[in-house]
Each structure stands twice: as structure tokens, then as C-alpha cells.
Amino acid sequence: MYLNASLIGKALVFGPNEYRFDSYAFKLVIAKPHVYLQNHLHFSLQQVFKFNKIMYSQHVLVLVKVLDRIGFIHKFLIINKEFKYQQIKQILITMFFYKNTPFFKSCCIVSTSSKNVFISIKALRLLKLILGSSIVVLSTSSGVITHRKALHFGIGGRILYVLR
């Protein structure tokens, strides 16, 4: 996971064509969309970029919509642009800041490609007492939802993020 984060960080700073990161980043979007999105969210929280452009995929769009509903992302916009006679879709996101401070302090990734962390409904009920104002984003059979909706539906799932 840390190798993925450092490579994406270099690709963001130096540009996707530098050091041949474009193919690596594209593979990461398809294979691990939540890891790819978390790296961009981390850079946005550190105010490296006010606006972040993310490669478009259906999985990334689902995650962005969930984070938008929670309030972690302030706004998002899907951009279609033409580059060398190809249509390229990107998602432009802005984070929610209050007095130049991010409203959420961190976005911790829990499940990676090598280690999936699942939680049952019983453990989720216990976790609810500990969480306080933190939000857990789960991938369930009903889609990507927050822990509150998972408790409402009575289902568990794979933990993607913990937002504090």
C-alpha cells in the first residue's frame, strides 16, 4: 500500500507521463479504485492541490458519490475532454474546508488488495459505540454504503475507509 501511495504521489507531482506512470496509475484505478481515490483525497486534505483531477471509472464514481453524500467531498464534476482525438473522462473534486481547515482530518484506508478486512453486523453494532463522529465506509452486497446504512439494513461487509 505504501509503495502505491508513493508512486501515485510522484506521478501527481511530476506528471503522469514522467517516469511512465500513466500505465501504472491506470492499472491501479481498475484494480484498486479505493486505494487510488484515497491517495488523491490525502493530497487534497494536505492542500497540495485545491482541485484534484481523478481518472474516471465506474467504481471511482461510486466511491466519490458516497463521499459526497457524507460531506467529505465538497463538490465533484465529471469532465469530458478531447486529447489527441480521444475522449478522456475525469472527475474534478474539491474538499470541504471550514476556515482553511479540512472538516474531516483523515481518510484511513483499511482494506487493501492483499488484506481484506470484513466486519459482521454484530461487530458493527459494537464498533458504533466506539466510533463517535467517525464514519466507516463499507463495501457490501447492497453497494458502497456507510456504517449507519449498514446497521439500518442489518448487513456487514468489507471495510474500505474510516473517515475522522
Secondary structure, 3 states (H helix, E strand, C coil): CHHHHHHHHHHHHHCCCHHHHHHHHHHHHHHCHHHHHHHHHHHHHCCCCCEEEEECCHHHHHHHHHHHHHCCEEEEEEEEEEECCEEEEEEEEEECEECCEECCCCEEECCCCCCCCEECHHHHHHHHHHHCCCEEEEEECCEEEEHHHHHHHCCCEEEEEEEC
